[in-house]
Amino acid sequence: MNDEELHAAMPFTALLGATVDAAAADEVRLRLAWDATRCTAGGMLHGGALMGLADAAGGLCAYLNLPDGATGTATISSATNFLRGVREGHVEAVARPLNAGRTVIVVDTELRDAAGKLVGRVTQTQAVLR
């Protein structure tokens, strides 16, 4: 999957500025560059931008793990832990499936800064749509 395909499937990712580094069923990597327009006080990347990136990566990972006959997913729960701020560079979201079942898919997403430091961690549960 490339950026154009991601943005067509999830238009919010274009508005957010997310780009695709890799997309496979076992691991999805999306990237978001630091930009002043995505910041809160003190020049830190806004938590909503980080959560949006993680949700997009997790949603794509869940979609790539859909069972036969399913048509899509919808986030039914999401837990985010922020661990550090991002004031420059970029953030990479790495999403991996924890469990891909018939009715729900659980995805773990790590958010890391350009230095590879853990910025946050998100666990989300996606309902399988039929």
N, CA, C and O atoms as a printed pandas DataFrame, in Angstrom:
     atom_number atom_name residue_name chain_id  residue_number  x_coord  y_coord  z_coord
0              1         N          MET        A               1    0.852   -1.175    0.000
1              2        CA          MET        A               1    0.000    0.000    0.000
2              3         C          MET        A               1    0.897    1.237    0.000
3              4         O          MET        A               1    1.895    1.304    0.717
4              5         N          ASN        A               2    0.516    2.204   -0.817
5              6        CA          ASN        A               2    1.256    3.463   -0.856
6              7         C          ASN        A               2    0.415    4.581   -0.232
7              8         O          ASN        A               2   -0.720    4.349    0.185
8              9         N          ASP        A               3    0.972    5.785   -0.171
9             10        CA          ASP        A               3    0.279    6.920    0.449
10            11         C          ASP        A               3   -1.059    7.213   -0.226
11            12         O          ASP        A               3   -2.059    7.464    0.447
12            13         N          GLU        A               4   -1.071    7.180   -1.542
13            14        CA          GLU        A               4   -2.295    7.480   -2.287
14            15         C          GLU        A               4   -3.410    6.487   -1.940
15            16         O          GLU        A               4   -4.559    6.882   -1.742
16            17         N          GLU        A               5   -3.070    5.209   -1.868
17            18        CA          GLU        A               5   -4.055    4.179   -1.520
18            19         C          GLU        A               5   -4.535    4.343   -0.077
19            20         O          GLU        A               5   -5.723    4.187    0.205
20            21         N          LEU        A               6   -3.613    4.657    0.834
21            22        CA          LEU        A               6   -3.997    4.902    2.228
22            23         C          LEU        A               6   -4.968    6.068    2.311
23            24         O          LEU        A               6   -6.002    5.969    2.973
24            25         N          HIS        A               7   -4.647    7.169    1.648
25            26        CA          HIS        A               7   -5.484    8.366    1.710
26            27         C          HIS        A               7   -6.839    8.157    1.047
27            28         O          HIS        A               7   -7.828    8.763    1.459
28            29         N          ALA        A               8   -6.896    7.310    0.032
29            30        CA          ALA        A               8   -8.182    6.995   -0.595
30            31         C          ALA        A               8   -9.044    6.147    0.340
31            32         O          ALA        A               8  -10.253    6.350    0.442
32            33         N          ALA        A               9   -8.405    5.195    1.019
33            34        CA          ALA        A               9   -9.140    4.312    1.931
34            35         C          ALA        A               9   -9.538    5.029    3.220
35            36         O          ALA        A               9  -10.626    4.798    3.748
36            37         N          MET        A              10   -8.660    5.901    3.728
37            38        CA          MET        A              10   -8.899    6.657    4.965
38            39         C          MET        A              10   -8.562    8.121    4.711
39            40         O          MET        A              10   -7.441    8.546    4.990
40            41         N          PRO        A              11   -9.505    8.902    4.187
41            42        CA          PRO        A              11   -9.220   10.290    3.824
42            43         C          PRO        A              11   -8.638   11.145    4.964
43            44         O          PRO        A              11   -7.890   12.087    4.700
44            45         N          PHE        A              12   -8.967   10.833    6.205
45            46        CA          PHE        A              12   -8.436   11.605    7.328
46            47         C          PHE        A              12   -6.911   11.536    7.379
47            48         O          PHE        A              12   -6.269   12.480    7.839
48            49         N          THR        A              13   -6.321   10.428    6.912
49            50        CA          THR        A              13   -4.862   10.306    6.944
50            51         C          THR        A              13   -4.188   11.337    6.048
51            52         O          THR        A              13   -3.064   11.757    6.325
52            53         N          ALA        A              14   -4.860   11.750    4.977
53            54        CA          ALA        A              14   -4.313   12.803    4.111
54            55         C          ALA        A              14   -4.337   14.131    4.854
55            56         O          ALA        A              14   -3.350   14.867    4.838
56            57         N          LEU        A              15   -5.451   14.444    5.505
57            58        CA          LEU        A              15   -5.557   15.677    6.283
58            59         C          LEU        A              15   -4.531   15.689    7.412
59            60         O          LEU        A              15   -3.912   16.718    7.684
60            61         N          LEU        A              16   -4.355   14.554    8.062
61            62        CA          LEU        A              16   -3.406   14.414    9.158
62            63         C          LEU        A              16   -1.962   14.547    8.677
63            64         O          LEU        A              16   -1.112   15.083    9.389
64            65         N          GLY        A              17   -1.689   14.060    7.470
65            66        CA          GLY        A              17   -0.335   14.090    6.934
66            67         C          GLY        A              17    0.418   12.793    7.117
67            68         O          GLY        A              17    1.646   12.768    7.023
68            69         N          ALA        A              18   -0.302   11.708    7.379
69            70        CA          ALA        A              18    0.329   10.395    7.578
70            71         C          ALA        A              18    0.822    9.834    6.257
71            72         O          ALA        A              18    0.199   10.024    5.212
72            73         N          THR        A              19    1.956    9.138    6.321
73            74        CA          THR        A              19    2.506    8.468    5.156
74            75         C          THR        A              19    2.796    7.012    5.500
75            76         O          THR        A              19    2.950    6.655    6.669
76            77         N          VAL        A              20    2.869    6.176    4.466
77            78        CA          VAL        A              20    3.085    4.737    4.640
78            79         C          VAL        A              20    4.570    4.416    4.514
79            80         O          VAL        A              20    5.215    4.771    3.527
80            81         N          ASP        A              21    5.100    3.740    5.527
81            82        CA          ASP        A              21    6.449    3.179    5.426
82            83         C          ASP        A              21    6.370    1.715    5.012
83            84         O          ASP        A              21    7.192    1.242    4.228
84            85         N          ALA        A              22    5.369    0.991    5.544
85            86        CA          ALA        A              22    5.176   -0.425    5.206
86            87         C          ALA        A              22    3.769   -0.827    5.629
87            88         O          ALA        A              22    3.218   -0.272    6.580
88            89         N          ALA        A              23    3.195   -1.785    4.929
89            90        CA          ALA        A              23    1.857   -2.269    5.288
90            91         C          ALA        A              23    1.718   -3.742    4.918
91            92         O          ALA        A              23    1.644   -4.106    3.744
92            93         N          ALA        A              24    1.684   -4.575    5.954
93            94        CA          ALA        A              24    1.482   -6.016    5.787
94            95         C          ALA        A              24    0.638   -6.485    6.964
95            96         O          ALA        A              24    0.505   -5.772    7.959
96            97         N          ALA        A              25    0.073   -7.670    6.855
97            98        CA          ALA        A              25   -0.807   -8.180    7.903
98            99         C          ALA        A              25   -0.100   -8.285    9.250
99           100         O          ALA        A              25   -0.728   -8.083   10.290
100          101         N          ASP        A              26    1.185   -8.594    9.249
101          102        CA          ASP        A              26    1.900   -8.763   10.519
102          103         C          ASP        A              26    2.453   -7.460   11.086
103          104         O          ASP        A              26    2.804   -7.407   12.265
104          105         N          GLU        A              27    2.538   -6.399   10.264
105          106        CA          GLU        A              27    3.060   -5.123   10.763
106          107         C          GLU        A              27    2.737   -3.991    9.798
107          108         O          GLU        A              27    2.959   -4.092    8.591
108          109         N          VAL        A              28    2.206   -2.908   10.365
109          110        CA          VAL        A              28    1.930   -1.690    9.602
110          111         C          VAL        A              28    2.781   -0.576   10.193
111          112         O          VAL        A              28    2.849   -0.422   11.412
112          113         N          ARG        A              29    3.433    0.204    9.328
113          114        CA          ARG        A              29    4.251    1.342    9.767
114          115         C          ARG        A              29    3.787    2.601    9.050
115          116         O          ARG        A              29    3.897    2.714    7.830
116          117         N          LEU        A              30    3.268    3.541    9.824
117          118        CA          LEU        A              30    2.885    4.842    9.295
118          119         C          LEU        A              30    3.754    5.903    9.960
119          120         O          LEU        A              30    4.237    5.709   11.076
120          121         N          ARG        A              31    3.948    7.009    9.279
121          122        CA          ARG        A              31    4.825    8.074    9.771
122          123         C          ARG        A              31    4.105    9.412    9.719
123          124         O          ARG        A              31    3.304    9.672    8.821
124          125         N          LEU        A              32    4.403   10.248   10.691
125          126        CA          LEU        A              32    3.870   11.608   10.750
126          127         C          LEU        A              32    5.012   12.552   11.074
127          128         O          LEU        A              32    5.652   12.426   12.119
128          129         N          ALA        A              33    5.269   13.494   10.184
129          130        CA          ALA        A              33    6.337   14.468   10.407
130          131         C          ALA        A              33    5.882   15.529   11.404
131          132         O          ALA        A              33    4.720   15.934   11.412
132          133         N          TRP        A              34    6.817   15.971   12.245
133          134        CA          TRP        A              34    6.531   17.098   13.131
134          135         C          TRP        A              34    6.295   18.313   12.256
135          136         O          TRP        A              34    7.014   18.540   11.284
136          137         N          ASP        A              35    5.296   19.082   12.602
137          138        CA          ASP        A              35    4.971   20.317   11.891
138          139         C          ASP        A              35    4.282   21.228   12.891
139          140         O          ASP        A              35    3.456   20.767   13.679
140          141         N          ALA        A              36    4.604   22.495   12.874
141          142        CA          ALA        A              36    4.030   23.450   13.832
142          143         C          ALA        A              36    2.508   23.462   13.796
143          144         O          ALA        A              36    1.874   23.742   14.813
144          145         N          THR        A              37    1.908   23.163   12.641
145          146        CA          THR        A              37    0.446   23.166   12.540
146          147         C          THR        A              37   -0.191   21.976   13.248
147          148         O          THR        A              37   -1.411   21.932   13.410
148          149         N          ARG        A              38    0.619   21.017   13.667
149          150        CA          ARG        A              38    0.120   19.828   14.366
150          151         C          ARG        A              38    0.452   19.869   15.862
151          152         O          ARG        A              38    0.370   18.855   16.554
152          153         N          CYS        A              39    0.822   21.038   16.341
153          154        CA          CYS        A              39    1.323   21.154   17.714
154          155         C          CYS        A              39    0.342   21.802   18.673
155          156         O          CYS        A              39   -0.631   22.446   18.281
156          157         N          THR        A              40    0.644   21.602   19.943
157          158        CA          THR        A              40   -0.041   22.251   21.048
158          159         C          THR        A              40    0.961   23.205   21.699
159          160         O          THR        A              40    1.969   23.543   21.080
160          161         N          ALA        A              41    0.710   23.639   22.916
161          162        CA          ALA        A              41    1.599   24.575   23.605
162          163         C          ALA        A              41    3.019   24.009   23.696
163          164         O          ALA        A              41    3.212   22.804   23.856
164          165         N          GLY        A              42    3.994   24.888   23.592
165          166        CA          GLY        A              42    5.380   24.471   23.737
166          167         C          GLY        A              42    5.956   23.768   22.527
167          168         O          GLY        A              42    7.042   23.195   22.610
168          169         N          GLY        A              43    5.257   23.797   21.406
169          170        CA          GLY        A              43    5.778   23.175   20.192
170          171         C          GLY        A              43    5.755   21.659   20.195
171          172         O          GLY        A              43    6.461   21.024   19.412
172          173         N          MET        A              44    4.942   21.068   21.078
173          174        CA          MET        A              44    4.833   19.601   21.108
174          175         C          MET        A              44    3.731   19.131   20.176
175          176         O          MET        A              44    2.673   19.752   20.071
176          177         N          LEU        A              45    4.003   18.011   19.498
177          178        CA          LEU        A              45    2.984   17.397   18.648
178          179         C          LEU        A              45    1.742   17.136   19.493
179          180         O          LEU        A              45    1.840   16.594   20.593
180          181         N          HIS        A              46    0.609   17.509   18.996
181          182        CA          HIS        A              46   -0.667   17.368   19.714
182          183         C          HIS        A              46   -1.000   15.902   19.942
183          184         O          HIS        A              46   -0.795   15.069   19.059
184          185         N          GLY        A              47   -1.514   15.587   21.127
185          186        CA          GLY        A              47   -1.906   14.208   21.452
186          187         C          GLY        A              47   -2.935   13.662   20.483
187          188         O          GLY        A              47   -2.931   12.470   20.177
188          189         N          GLY        A              48   -3.816   14.523   19.996
189          190        CA          GLY        A              48   -4.818   14.076   19.032
190          191         C          GLY        A              48   -4.191   13.643   17.716
191          192         O          GLY        A              48   -4.680   12.718   17.068
192          193         N          ALA        A              49   -3.107   14.312   17.315
193          194        CA          ALA        A              49   -2.398   13.909   16.097
194          195         C          ALA        A              49   -1.759   12.539   16.301
195          196         O          ALA        A              49   -1.796   11.688   15.412
196          197         N          LEU        A              50   -1.169   12.333   17.484
197          198        CA          LEU        A              50   -0.554   11.039   17.788
198          199         C          LEU        A              50   -1.603    9.933   17.835
199          200         O          LEU        A              50   -1.391    8.842   17.304
200          201         N          MET        A              51   -2.739   10.222   18.476
201          202        CA          MET        A              51   -3.809    9.222   18.555
202          203         C          MET        A              51   -4.392    8.931   17.182
203          204         O          MET        A              51   -4.714    7.785   16.869
204          205         N          GLY        A              52   -4.528    9.971   16.361
205          206        CA          GLY        A              52   -5.036    9.774   14.998
206          207         C          GLY        A              52   -4.112    8.889   14.182
207          208         O          GLY        A              52   -4.568    8.013   13.448
208          209         N          LEU        A              53   -2.807    9.119   14.312
209          210        CA          LEU        A              53   -1.831    8.289   13.605
210          211         C          LEU        A              53   -1.918    6.845   14.082
211          212         O          LEU        A              53   -1.939    5.917   13.273
212          213         N          ALA        A              54   -1.969    6.658   15.400
213          214        CA          ALA        A              54   -2.044    5.299   15.957
214          215         C          ALA        A              54   -3.340    4.603   15.546
215          216         O          ALA        A              54   -3.326    3.414   15.230
216          217         N          ASP        A              55   -4.450    5.326   15.548
217          218        CA          ASP        A              55   -5.729    4.732   15.161
218          219         C          ASP        A              55   -5.710    4.313   13.693
219          220         O          ASP        A              55   -6.234    3.259   13.335
220          221         N          ALA        A              56   -5.106    5.140   12.850
221          222        CA          ALA        A              56   -5.016    4.802   11.428
222          223         C          ALA        A              56   -4.148    3.566   11.214
223          224         O          ALA        A              56   -4.508    2.678   10.442
224          225         N          ALA        A              57   -3.003    3.507   11.897
225          226        CA          ALA        A              57   -2.122    2.346   11.760
226          227         C          ALA        A              57   -2.804    1.089   12.288
227          228         O          ALA        A              57   -2.742    0.034   11.658
228          229         N          GLY        A              58   -3.453    1.202   13.442
229          230        CA          GLY        A              58   -4.151    0.057   14.023
230          231         C          GLY        A              58   -5.319   -0.387   13.163
231          232         O          GLY        A              58   -5.544   -1.584   12.984
232          233         N          GLY        A              59   -6.061    0.573   12.631
233          234        CA          GLY        A              59   -7.191    0.242   11.766
234          235         C          GLY        A              59   -6.749   -0.461   10.492
235          236         O          GLY        A              59   -7.386   -1.416   10.049
236          237         N          LEU        A              60   -5.663    0.011    9.907
237          238        CA          LEU        A              60   -5.149   -0.630    8.700
238          239         C          LEU        A              60   -4.645   -2.035    9.019
239          240         O          LEU        A              60   -4.883   -2.969    8.253
240          241         N          CYS        A              61   -3.956   -2.186   10.137
241          242        CA          CYS        A              61   -3.481   -3.509   10.548
242          243         C          CYS        A              61   -4.659   -4.465   10.739
243          244         O          CYS        A              61   -4.615   -5.611   10.290
244          245         N          ALA        A              62   -5.714   -3.988   11.408
245          246        CA          ALA        A              62   -6.901   -4.819   11.608
246          247         C          ALA        A              62   -7.517   -5.194   10.258
247          248         O          ALA        A              62   -7.881   -6.349   10.037
248          249         N          TYR        A              63   -7.631   -4.220    9.364
249          250        CA          TYR        A              63   -8.210   -4.475    8.039
250          251         C          TYR        A              63   -7.418   -5.554    7.286
251          252         O          TYR        A              63   -7.998   -6.415    6.624
252          253         N          LEU        A              64   -6.100   -5.494    7.397
253          254        CA          LEU        A              64   -5.255   -6.466    6.705
254          255         C          LEU        A              64   -5.327   -7.854    7.338
255          256         O          LEU        A              64   -4.799   -8.817    6.782
256          257         N          ASN        A              65   -5.973   -7.962    8.492
257          258        CA          ASN        A              65   -6.131   -9.242    9.182
258          259         C          ASN        A              65   -7.585   -9.713    9.221
259          260         O          ASN        A              65   -7.933  -10.586   10.017
260          261         N          LEU        A              66   -8.433   -9.139    8.366
261          262        CA          LEU        A              66   -9.835   -9.525    8.355
262          263         C          LEU        A              66  -10.019  -10.997    7.982
263          264         O          LEU        A              66   -9.339  -11.505    7.091
264          265         N          PRO        A              67  -10.942  -11.677    8.667
265          266        CA          PRO        A              67  -11.253  -13.053    8.275
266          267         C          PRO        A              67  -12.074  -13.062    6.980
267          268         O          PRO        A              67  -12.637  -12.041    6.584
268          269         N          ASP        A              68  -12.131  -14.209    6.340
269          270        CA          ASP        A              68  -12.918  -14.350    5.113
270          271         C          ASP        A              68  -14.360  -13.916    5.349
271          272         O          ASP        A              68  -14.948  -14.230    6.384
272          273         N          GLY        A              69  -14.923  -13.199    4.392
273          274        CA          GLY        A              69  -16.310  -12.770    4.455
274          275         C          GLY        A              69  -16.524  -11.443    5.165
275          276         O          GLY        A              69  -17.627  -10.900    5.111
276          277         N          ALA        A              70  -15.521  -10.907    5.820
277          278        CA          ALA        A              70  -15.655   -9.629    6.520
278          279         C          ALA        A              70  -15.438   -8.478    5.543
279          280         O          ALA        A              70  -14.729   -8.621    4.547
280          281         N          THR        A              71  -16.054   -7.342    5.835
281          282        CA          THR        A              71  -15.971   -6.199    4.929
282          283         C          THR        A              71  -15.182   -5.025    5.484
283          284         O          THR        A              71  -14.781   -4.143    4.725
284          285         N          GLY        A              72  -14.951   -4.992    6.786
285          286        CA          GLY        A              72  -14.224   -3.875    7.373
286          287         C          GLY        A              72  -14.154   -4.000    8.877
287          288         O          GLY        A              72  -14.527   -5.023    9.450
288          289         N          THR        A              73  -13.668   -2.937    9.511
289          290        CA          THR        A              73  -13.559   -2.903   10.966
290          291         C          THR        A              73  -14.021   -1.553   11.491
291          292         O          THR        A              73  -14.140   -0.585   10.740
292          293         N          ALA        A              74  -14.277   -1.505   12.780
293          294        CA          ALA        A              74  -14.591   -0.248   13.468
294          295         C          ALA        A              74  -13.983   -0.323   14.860
295          296         O          ALA        A              74  -14.122   -1.331   15.552
296          297         N          THR        A              75  -13.309    0.745   15.267
297          298        CA          THR        A              75  -12.701    0.776   16.594
298          299         C          THR        A              75  -13.802    0.796   17.644
299          300         O          THR        A              75  -14.692    1.646   17.603
300          301         N          ILE        A              76  -13.741   -0.153   18.595
301          302        CA          ILE        A              76  -14.730   -0.173   19.685
302          303         C          ILE        A              76  -14.100    0.187   21.027
303          304         O          ILE        A              76  -14.808    0.550   21.967
304          305         N          SER        A              77  -12.777    0.088   21.122
305          306        CA          SER        A              77  -12.091    0.612   22.311
306          307         C          SER        A              77  -10.656    0.927   21.947
307          308         O          SER        A              77  -10.057    0.293   21.078
308          309         N          SER        A              78  -10.113    1.934   22.640
309          310        CA          SER        A              78   -8.744    2.349   22.396
310          311         C          SER        A              78   -8.179    2.924   23.687
311          312         O          SER        A              78   -8.780    3.808   24.297
312          313         N          ALA        A              79   -7.025    2.420   24.097
313          314        CA          ALA        A              79   -6.357    2.913   25.306
314          315         C          ALA        A              79   -4.986    3.438   24.910
315          316         O          ALA        A              79   -4.190    2.734   24.288
316          317         N          THR        A              80   -4.723    4.692   25.281
317          318        CA          THR        A              80   -3.475    5.349   24.910
318          319         C          THR        A              80   -2.689    5.731   26.156
319          320         O          THR        A              80   -3.245    6.272   27.112
320          321         N          ASN        A              81   -1.406    5.450   26.137
321          322        CA          ASN        A              81   -0.485    5.922   27.170
322          323         C          ASN        A              81    0.558    6.790   26.484
323          324         O          ASN        A              81    1.308    6.319   25.629
324          325         N          PHE        A              82    0.598    8.084   26.874
325          326        CA          PHE        A              82    1.616    8.995   26.358
326          327         C          PHE        A              82    2.819    8.944   27.294
327          328         O          PHE        A              82    2.657    9.009   28.513
328          329         N          LEU        A              83    4.018    8.828   26.740
329          330        CA          LEU        A              83    5.218    8.676   27.547
330          331         C          LEU        A              83    6.212    9.819   27.412
331          332         O          LEU        A              83    7.020   10.043   28.313
332          333         N          ARG        A              84    6.164   10.550   26.294
333          334        CA          ARG        A              84    7.070   11.689   26.107
334          335         C          ARG        A              84    6.544   12.562   24.978
335          336         O          ARG        A              84    5.783   12.110   24.122
336          337         N          GLY        A              85    6.961   13.809   24.996
337          338        CA          GLY        A              85    6.556   14.744   23.953
338          339         C          GLY        A              85    7.468   14.660   22.741
339          340         O          GLY        A              85    8.594   14.170   22.818
340          341         N          VAL        A              86    6.951   15.152   21.618
341          342        CA          VAL        A              86    7.720   15.193   20.371
342          343         C          VAL        A              86    7.774   16.642   19.915
343          344         O          VAL        A              86    6.741   17.254   19.644
344          345         N          ARG        A              87    8.992   17.191   19.832
345          346        CA          ARG        A              87    9.167   18.594   19.474
346          347         C          ARG        A              87    9.889   18.800   18.139
347          348         O          ARG        A              87   10.115   19.934   17.717
348          349         N          GLU        A              88   10.246   17.703   17.485
349          350        CA          GLU        A              88   10.937   17.794   16.196
350          351         C          GLU        A              88   10.927   16.423   15.521
351          352         O          GLU        A              88   10.529   15.420   16.113
352          353         N          GLY        A              89   11.374   16.409   14.274
353          354        CA          GLY        A              89   11.528   15.141   13.565
354          355         C          GLY        A              89   10.217   14.544   13.086
355          356         O          GLY        A              89    9.467   15.163   12.332
356          357         N          HIS        A              90    9.961   13.337   13.538
357          358        CA          HIS        A              90    8.751   12.626   13.117
358          359         C          HIS        A              90    8.370   11.609   14.185
359          360         O          HIS        A              90    9.107   11.373   15.142
360          361         N          VAL        A              91    7.208   11.021   13.993
361          362        CA          VAL        A              91    6.748    9.905   14.821
362          363         C          VAL        A              91    6.402    8.768   13.879
363          364         O          VAL        A              91    5.787    8.975   12.833
364          365         N          GLU        A              92    6.802    7.568   14.261
365          366        CA          GLU        A              92    6.437    6.384   13.495
366          367         C          GLU        A              92    5.512    5.526   14.350
367          368         O          GLU        A              92    5.810    5.235   15.508
368          369         N          ALA        A              93    4.397    5.128   13.767
369          370        CA          ALA        A              93    3.453    4.219   14.413
370          371         C          ALA        A              93    3.691    2.832   13.849
371          372         O          ALA        A              93    3.641    2.629   12.636
372          373         N          VAL        A              94    3.953    1.872   14.735
373          374        CA          VAL        A              94    4.162    0.481   14.321
374          375         C          VAL        A              94    3.061   -0.351   14.961
375          376         O          VAL        A              94    3.041   -0.541   16.177
376          377         N          ALA        A              95    2.151   -0.843   14.137
377          378        CA          ALA        A              95    0.989   -1.600   14.610
378          379         C          ALA        A              95    1.162   -3.080   14.292
379          380         O          ALA        A              95    1.529   -3.463   13.181
380          381         N          ARG        A              96    0.883   -3.905   15.313
381          382        CA          ARG        A              96    0.967   -5.364   15.152
382          383         C          ARG        A              96   -0.272   -6.010   15.760
383          384         O          ARG        A              96   -0.744   -5.573   16.809
384          385         N          PRO        A              97   -0.802   -7.045   15.114
385          386        CA          PRO        A              97   -1.980   -7.716   15.686
386          387         C          PRO        A              97   -1.602   -8.528   16.923
387          388         O          PRO        A              97   -0.611   -9.260   16.921
388          389         N          LEU        A              98   -2.402   -8.390   17.976
389          390        CA          LEU        A              98   -2.247   -9.235   19.162
390          391         C          LEU        A              98   -3.142  -10.454   19.052
391          392         O          LEU        A              98   -2.785  -11.549   19.486
392          393         N          ASN        A              99   -4.330  -10.242   18.455
393          394        CA          ASN        A              99   -5.277  -11.335   18.244
394          395         C          ASN        A              99   -6.185  -10.968   17.075
395          396         O          ASN        A              99   -6.776   -9.889   17.044
396          397         N          ALA        A             100   -6.284  -11.868   16.131
397          398        CA          ALA        A             100   -7.167  -11.654   14.979
398          399         C          ALA        A             100   -8.235  -12.734   15.002
399          400         O          ALA        A             100   -8.019  -13.849   14.526
400          401         N          GLY        A             101   -9.387  -12.392   15.559
401          402        CA          GLY        A             101  -10.469  -13.353   15.689
402          403         C          GLY        A             101  -11.572  -13.147   14.663
403          404         O          GLY        A             101  -11.460  -12.319   13.760
404          405         N          ARG        A             102  -12.646  -13.926   14.826
405          406        CA          ARG        A             102  -13.781  -13.831   13.906
406          407         C          ARG        A             102  -14.606  -12.578   14.120
407          408         O          ARG        A             102  -15.166  -12.035   13.167
408          409         N          THR        A             103  -14.691  -12.097   15.389
409          410        CA          THR        A             103  -15.562  -10.961   15.691
410          411         C          THR        A             103  -14.808   -9.711   16.135
411          412         O          THR        A             103  -15.312   -8.599   15.978
412          413         N          VAL        A             104  -13.612   -9.878   16.684
413          414        CA          VAL        A             104  -12.796   -8.724   17.069
414          415         C          VAL        A             104  -11.328   -8.977   16.723
415          416         O          VAL        A             104  -10.855  -10.113   16.675
416          417         N          ILE        A             105  -10.637   -7.875   16.486
417          418        CA          ILE        A             105   -9.201   -7.902   16.242
418          419         C          ILE        A             105   -8.573   -6.906   17.209
419          420         O          ILE        A             105   -8.990   -5.750   17.273
420          421         N          VAL        A             106   -7.572   -7.353   17.961
421          422        CA          VAL        A             106   -6.886   -6.495   18.919
422          423         C          VAL        A             106   -5.500   -6.172   18.362
423          424         O          VAL        A             106   -4.757   -7.062   17.947
424          425         N          VAL        A             107   -5.168   -4.876   18.363
425          426        CA          VAL        A             107   -3.918   -4.405   17.774
426          427         C          VAL        A             107   -3.143   -3.587   18.805
427          428         O          VAL        A             107   -3.723   -2.786   19.539
428          429         N          ASP        A             108   -1.832   -3.798   18.852
429          430        CA          ASP        A             108   -0.923   -3.026   19.694
430          431         C          ASP        A             108   -0.124   -2.102   18.787
431          432         O          ASP        A             108    0.460   -2.553   17.802
432          433         N          THR        A             109   -0.093   -0.814   19.112
433          434        CA          THR        A             109    0.637    0.154   18.301
434          435         C          THR        A             109    1.621    0.917   19.163
435          436         O          THR        A             109    1.243    1.520   20.168
436          437         N          GLU        A             110    2.881    0.891   18.771
437          438        CA          GLU        A             110    3.920    1.680   19.423
438          439         C          GLU        A             110    4.139    2.947   18.619
439          440         O          GLU        A             110    4.164    2.916   17.388
440          441         N          LEU        A             111    4.297    4.056   19.314
441          442        CA          LEU        A             111    4.646    5.332   18.699
442          443         C          LEU        A             111    6.075    5.654   19.109
443          444         O          LEU        A             111    6.376    5.721   20.301
444          445         N          ARG        A             112    6.958    5.853   18.137
445          446        CA          ARG        A             112    8.364    6.146   18.427
446          447         C          ARG        A             112    8.808    7.402   17.693
447          448         O          ARG        A             112    8.385    7.661   16.566
448          449         N          ASP        A             113    9.678    8.188   18.354
449          450        CA          ASP        A             113   10.178    9.404   17.728
450          451         C          ASP        A             113   11.331    9.082   16.781
451          452         O          ASP        A             113   11.696    7.919   16.612
452          453         N          ALA        A             114   11.898   10.113   16.168
453          454        CA          ALA        A             114   12.958    9.921   15.175
454          455         C          ALA        A             114   14.199    9.261   15.770
455          456         O          ALA        A             114   14.979    8.644   15.045
456          457         N          ALA        A             115   14.390    9.387   17.095
457          458        CA          ALA        A             115   15.524    8.749   17.766
458          459         C          ALA        A             115   15.206    7.324   18.193
459          460         O          ALA        A             115   16.056    6.645   18.769
460          461         N          GLY        A             116   13.989    6.867   17.916
461          462        CA          GLY        A             116   13.582    5.514   18.286
462          463         C          GLY        A             116   13.054    5.393   19.696
463          464         O          GLY        A             116   12.783    4.287   20.163
464          465         N          LYS        A             117   12.900    6.522   20.390
465          466        CA          LYS        A             117   12.391    6.495   21.765
466          467         C          LYS        A             117   10.876    6.332   21.766
467          468         O          LYS        A             117   10.168    6.905   20.938
468          469         N          LEU        A             118   10.402    5.537   22.717
469          470        CA          LEU        A             118    8.966    5.276   22.822
470          471         C          LEU        A             118    8.240    6.536   23.281
471          472         O          LEU        A             118    8.519    7.073   24.353
472          473         N          VAL        A             119    7.312    6.997   22.459
473          474        CA          VAL        A             119    6.522    8.193   22.716
474          475         C          VAL        A             119    5.183    7.819   23.342
475          476         O          VAL        A             119    4.668    8.536   24.200
476          477         N          GLY        A             120    4.629    6.705   22.912
477          478        CA          GLY        A             120    3.334    6.264   23.414
478          479         C          GLY        A             120    3.032    4.853   22.956
479          480         O          GLY        A             120    3.695    4.287   22.086
480          481         N          ARG        A             121    2.002    4.312   23.581
481          482        CA          ARG        A             121    1.563    2.956   23.222
482          483         C          ARG        A             121    0.043    2.943   23.233
483          484         O          ARG        A             121   -0.593    3.476   24.142
484          485         N          VAL        A             122   -0.522    2.328   22.211
485          486        CA          VAL        A             122   -1.971    2.276   22.056
486          487         C          VAL        A             122   -2.393    0.826   21.836
487          488         O          VAL        A             122   -1.822    0.114   21.010
488          489         N          THR        A             123   -3.404    0.406   22.593
489          490        CA          THR        A             123   -4.018   -0.898   22.365
490          491         C          THR        A             123   -5.454   -0.634   21.967
491          492         O          THR        A             123   -6.198    0.040   22.680
492          493         N          GLN        A             124   -5.832   -1.167   20.834
493          494        CA          GLN        A             124   -7.208   -0.956   20.387
494          495         C          GLN        A             124   -7.872   -2.266   19.991
495          496         O          GLN        A             124   -7.233   -3.210   19.528
496          497         N          THR        A             125   -9.175   -2.277   20.193
497          498        CA          THR        A             125   -9.989   -3.417   19.792
498          499         C          THR        A             125  -10.873   -2.964   18.639
499          500         O          THR        A             125  -11.558   -1.945   18.723
500          501         N          GLN        A             126  -10.845   -3.736   17.570
501          502        CA          GLN        A             126  -11.603   -3.425   16.376
502          503         C          GLN        A             126  -12.683   -4.492   16.181
503          504         O          GLN        A             126  -12.395   -5.689   16.198
504          505         N          ALA        A             127  -13.917   -4.048   15.998
505          506        CA          ALA        A             127  -15.003   -4.965   15.670
506          507         C          ALA        A             127  -14.874   -5.362   14.210
507          508         O          ALA        A             127  -14.563   -4.529   13.359
508          509         N          VAL        A             128  -15.113   -6.631   13.923
509          510        CA          VAL        A             128  -15.097   -7.121   12.541
510          511         C          VAL        A             128  -16.498   -6.911   11.974
511          512         O          VAL        A             128  -17.483   -7.384   12.539
512          513         N          LEU        A             129  -16.577   -6.195   10.847
513          514        CA          LEU        A             129  -17.862   -5.895   10.211
514          515         C          LEU        A             129  -18.125   -6.886    9.076
515          516         O          LEU        A             129  -17.218   -7.273    8.339
516          517         N          ARG        A             130  -19.382   -7.279    8.962
517          518        CA          ARG        A             130  -19.774   -8.221    7.900
518          519         C          ARG        A             130  -20.904   -7.647    7.084
519          520         O          ARG        A             130  -21.374   -8.288    6.144
